[in-house]
Amino acid sequence: MKKYFILFMLFIAIDTTAQSWAKDYDYVDEFAFGLAKVTKGSKYGYVNKQGVLVVPLIYDEAMTLREGKATVKKDGKWGYIDSTGKAVEEFKYEDAGCFREGLAVVRLNGKYGFVDHNFALVIPYQFENARGFAEGLAPVSNSKGLWGYINKSGKLVFEYQYNFADFFVEGQARVMKNGNLIMIDKKGKEVKENE
């Protein structure tokens, strides 16, 4: 019984410690790759699990770490940092997304494309809008505002036909076609509610 009491008190002490440093921030995100995004005022940074600020509160916007990198905004441009806070790509993008399945969607000169972990351009800047990859496909839009899906080679696998397109989750994605929200499968076929 004494052993359980000690474990309980240790848990309380750890929890209290976590709560004490969390009060120093306006918002504390969930941990990913050992870091949590925090905000204070209008600035973002990252803390480790002990509550130590390892990436200073210098960013105008920030995203949760994914695949070992975080997307951060400073002075109106987006760039990337690693889990130590070191900038691994210059702040040059007009918009940037998190890494998903080895690629990140970025915008430069008004067009979206995709870069790999070395920030080499893998899929050229050609899309009016784009979202990250999920299950091997990414939603992208053309100049008419219609959405389709590309694969990791940049090949359009579902033609531009949707007014809206979301990520695939468990083989299905939510899209809007002719004003109706529907679910499609990875062949582009509509999935009925009971299927």
C-alpha positions, 0 to 999 in steps of 0.5 A, a space after each residue: 500500500 505504501 508503494 502505491 501511495 508513493 507512486 500516487 504522490 510522485 504522479 501528483 508532483 509531476 503533474 503539479 510541476 507540469 501545470 506550474 510551467 504551463 501557467 506561464 503561457 497563454 496556450 500549450 499544444 500537445 507534445 510531438 517529437 518531444 516538443 509542444 508549441 506554446 504561445 505568449 501574447 502574439 508570439 510562438 515558441 516550443 517547450 520540452 516536456 520539462 517545461 524548458 523553453 527550447 525554441 524562443 517565443 520569436 515566431 508570428 505563427 507556428 505549427 506542431 512538429 510533424 516528421 521532425 520539422 515545424 513550420 514557422 512564420 517570421 516577418 511575414 514569411 514561412 520557413 522550417 525549424 528542426 526539433 532543436 529550433 535550428 532553421 533548416 530552411 530559409 524563411 521565403 515561402 508565402 505559405 507552407 504546410 506541415 510535412 505529411 508522408 515525406 512532402 510539404 506543400 509550399 507557396 512561392 510566387 503565388 503558386 503551390 508546389 511540394 518539397 521533400 525533407 531536403 527542401 528540393 522541389 519535387 512537384 513544381 509550383 503550379 497549383 492555385 491552392 493545395 493541401 498536404 498528402 494523406 494516403 498517397 493523395 493530395 487535394 489541389 486546385 486549378 485557376 478555376 477554383 476546382 479541386 482534384 487529387 494528385 499522387 506523389 509524382 504530381 500526376 492528376 489522378 482525379 480530374 478537377 471537378 470538386 468545389 472543395 476537397 479534403 484529406 483521405 482518411 481510411 480510404 475516404 475523402 469528403 468533397 463538394 460536387 455541384 453544391 453537395 457534400 459527398 464522400 468518395 473512395 480512392 477510385 473517385 467513386 461516391 460512397 453511400 452512407 451505408 457502404 
